[in-house]
Amino acid sequence: MVTTAQPATTSTFSPLTTWDGWQQFVDTPHAPARDAGDQEWTLEQREDYHARFVVLKTPAMDTISTAVRRLLLLNRGQQGGARRGLIISGPATTGKTTAMQQLGRTVELADRRRHPNQDGRLPVLFITVPPSSTPKMLISEFARFLGLPALERMNQIQITNAVCELLCEMGTQLVLVDDVHLMDTRSRAGAETSDQLKYLGERIPATFVYSGIDVESSPLLTGVRGSQLAGRFKIVRNQPLRYGSGADQQIWHDLVRGMDSALRLHRHRPGTLLAHAAYLHARTGGRMGSLSHLIREAALVSLLDGTEKITKKLLEQIELDTAAEQRARAPHRRRLPAQRQH
């Protein structure tokens, strides 16, 4: 019998790949958007608000949520063997990890409502695959999330048995594994790590959701091991949002409008971001990670310099990640029609 683990003592920084960090994430809702002119809302509090800002639902997030709800029901009656899972795949900075984390938070909060006042439950577990992972490194990430002690004195089999027994006891329903593209199944260590994940999926009565960069073109789905994985998991592509058709533009406009309405800057004019929707798409390539970075940093700069508004000139001054900047320098951006400054 494994003694139920307990969350670690709260520290200054607790990653979401630990029980304590995950609980903090689930328990901390986004700060309510108070009126920008509220005298009791300090500058520091507004900075914190814009640093976290809002998480807006994309069509991919809705698709992922629906798929996982169905899989949870499908797997609930599965006593053993090949449970079905989901792979979230797409380019970098398209919001895969955010979608996975928000999914986990939703499932955990729903479980708490169904099982009030029941300590010792762990409905959701979230880990990332370590670089150059081995099977023991992978299972140690599970154990570290659970706070299992003395890992250095346990071998791989002992850690695996302890983790599986504890997760079964705690009613874990959803296991989220990020960065699965780091498993190179062409190497012995990568292949054995993939086998370890498959084994865990058979030992733990939970739905597994993987996330990674362009997983369908990675070695993870090649060969005999890859065919087994492909036979159990469906793939949802988390693509950059397009800006071609009217429907595409409407989706993008709705997201930009959501960010615009969430800004709490003293001199912000409602609709400013929406007026630059085409520019924002060209600048970010339709990637939600890049868009969030751009708007959040611009808001913070405007708070620091006292201008308290976002203009196209300010947006131009914000430097994004290298990949986003390279995309933004493509010729199509220079062909955009001139837009009025706000």
N, C-alpha and C positions, 0 to 999 in steps of 0.2 A: 504494500500500500504506500502510495506517495503522499506525503504531507502537502496539503494545499498551499501553494505559494501565495505570498502577499505582495502588494505593490511596494516598491522601494520608497524610502523617504523622499519627499519632494526636494528637488535640487534646483539650482539656477537654470540648468538646461537638461531636459529629459527628452531624448529623441522619441519619435512615435514608434520606434522599434523596441521600446521597453513598455512594460505594463504601466508604469507610472506616467510616462509620456503620452501613451495612448489614452489613458483615462483623463488626463488633463485636456487633451484635444477634444474628446467626446463631451466633457463636462463644461467646456468653455464656448458658449455661443458667441457669435459676432456681436460686438457692441452695438446697441441700438443707435440708429442715425439721428442724433438730436439736431435741433435747429442750429445752424452755423452761428447765429447771433446769441445763442444761450451764454450768458455771462458766467455761468458756473462750469461751462465746458472749457477747460484750460487749453492753451496752445499745445502742451505736451499730450493731452488726451486726444486732441484732434490729429496730432501727428501719429499717435498709436492707431487711431481709427483708420487713417488713410494708408498706413503701413500694412495693416491686415486687409482692409477694404472688404469687398464683397466677393462671394463665389457665385457666379451665375451659371444656371443650367444650360448646357448645350444640347443639341439633338443627340449627340453621341452619349452623353451622360444619361439621358432618358432611356436610350436603347440598352445601355449597360444595366441600368437599374431594373428594367423590365426582364431582361434575360436572366439576371441573378435571382430575382424573385421566383421565376419559374423553376430554375435549377434547385433552389432551396426546397421547393415543394417536391420536385421530382426525386431528389436524393433523400428526402426525409424517410421514405419507405424502403430505401435501399439498405439491406442488412450487410452486404459485403460485395466484394468484386469492384467492377469498374464504375465508380460514380462519375457523373458528368461534371465538367468544369468549363471555365471561360478564360479566354486569353484576350487581353486588351492590347492591341498592337497599333503602332503608328510612328510617325517621325517624332523627333525630340521637340519639346516645348509645346506640344499640342494639348496638354492637360491630362495625360494618362494617369499619373500618380494622384493628381487632385481628384479625378473622377473615382479612383479606387478608394481613396481615403474618405471621401464624402459618402460613398456607398457603404463603407464599413461603419461610419458614424450613424447612418440611418438605420442599419440593421441592429446595431447595439442598442440604440435608444428604443427601437421597437421591442426588443427582447426585454428591456427593463420594464416597459409598460406591461408586458405579458406576465412578468415574474417579479412583481414588486417585493421589496424587503427580503430578497434572497441573495445573501452574500456568497461569495465563492463561485459565482458564475463567470464565465469568460466566453461570451458569444462570438467575439471577433479577435483574431490574432493577425498582426501586421508585421512582416519582416521584409528585408531586402537581401538579395543574393550577394554575398561578398565577392569581390574581384578574385579571380583565380581560385574559385571555391572548390573545396573538397567535401565529401559527404559529412565528415566530422565538423567542418566549419559551418556547413549549412544547418545541421541539427543543433549546433551550439547557438545559432541565432534564435532558434525556437526556444531553447532553454534559457537564454539570456532574457528574452521577452518575459518569460515566466518567473524569472528571478531564482532559478534553481541554483543552489550553491555548489561549490567544490567541483566545478566542471573539469579542472585540470587533473583531478584524480580519477575521472571516469573515462572509460573508453567509449567508442562510438556506439556500440550496442547498448551499453548501460544508459547513455544519454537518450538514445532513441526510445528505449523502453519507458524511461521515466517521463519523457515528453508525451508519448502516446497515451500512457495511463492517465496522466494528469489532465490532458485535454479531453479525454473521454469522460472523466469525472466531472469536469467543469462545464460540460454541455456546449462545447465549441461548435458553432454552426458554419462559420465562414473563416477561411484561411486565405489571407491576401499576401501574395509573394511578388514583390516588385523587382525590376531589373533582371528578369530571367534571361535576357539576351546575353548576359555576362557568362552564362554556362555554354562553353564551347564543347559540344559533345564529340568533336573530332579528337579531343585529347582524352586520355584515360580518366583524369580527375573530373573533367566536365561530364563525361559519360556516366561515371559512377555517381556524381551529384544528381544528375537527371534521374538515375535509377532510385536514388534515395527519396526524391520528391514523389516518384510514383509509388514507392513503398509506403510513404507517409499517407498518401491519399487513400490507400487501402486499409491502413490501420486506424485512421482518424475518421469518424463518421461526420465529415464536414464537407462543404462545397469549397473547392479550391479555385481561386481566381488569380491568374498570372498577369503581369503587365511587363512590357518591354518594348524596345525600339525595333520596329520592323521585324517582328518575330517570325512571320511567315517566310521571310527570305533568309533567316538565320539557320545555323546548323542544328538548332534545337528540334526542328521538324523534319530532319533528313534521316535516312537509314531506318533500321528496324525500330529503334527506340522512338524516332520521330513519327513513324507510322502509328505506333501504339498511342502516342500522345495525341496525334491528329484524330484518332478514332474515338477519343474520349472528350476532347475539348472543341468547342466552337470558338471562332475568332470574331471579335468586333473591332473594326478598324476605326481608330480615333484620328481622323484625317484633319488637316487644316481646313477651315471653313472657306468655301468658295465665294466669289463675288460676281458670278457671271449672270445667272438668270435673275428674274425678278424675285423668285422665291428665295434664292440664295442671299440676295441683298436684304430681303426682309428679315431673315434670321440674323444677319450681321447687324443690321440697324437696331433690332430689338436688344441685342447684347450691348451695343454701344450706348443705347438709350438708358439701359439699366445702370451702366457705370456713370453716365452723365447725371442721372437723378440721385445717385448715391453720394456724389461729391458734396462736401461741406466746406466750401471756401467762400469767404465773405463777398468776393467780387465775381463769383461764378454766375454766368448767364445761362439759364436752362436752355439746352439744345446746342450748346457750343460744340460738344464732342460729336453730336450727330451731324452737324454741318461739315465735319471733317471725316465722315465715315469712310469715304473712298480712300482718302489719304491714310487713315489708320490701317485699313486693310493692306494697302500697298506697302506700308512701313513694316507691318508685322507678318505679312504673308498669311494672314488668317489664322495665326497660331495664338491660342488663348493665353499661353504662358507669356509670350512676348507682349501681347496687348495689356495684360495685367501689369507687367513690369513697367511698361511705358506710362500708363496712366497713374499708377501709384507713385512712381518717382517724380513725374511732373507735378503731381499734387503736393508732394513733400517739398520739392524745390520752391514752389510758389508760397508755401507756408514759411519756409526759412528766409526767403528774400522779401516777404511781406507783400508781394503782388496779389496773392490770394485769388489767382485765376489762371486757367490753362489756355494758352494761345498756340497757334500753329508754330510760331517762332520758338516758343518754349519746347514744344514737342520735338522740333528739329534739333534742339540742343541736347536732348537726352540720347545717350549712346546705349544701344541695346547689345545683346550678345553678338559675337562675330558673325554667326550664320545669318542672323536677322539683318545685320547691316549689309552683308553681301547681297542678300535678296533685295533689299531696299534700293541698292544702287543699280539694279537691273533697268534696262531702257524703258519698261512699261511705266515706271514711276514718273519719269520725266515727261510722259505724255499726258499725265493727269491734268485736267483743266485747273486753272488758277482758282483758289477758293478764298473767300473773304475772311480776313483776320477778325478775331474777336478779342 
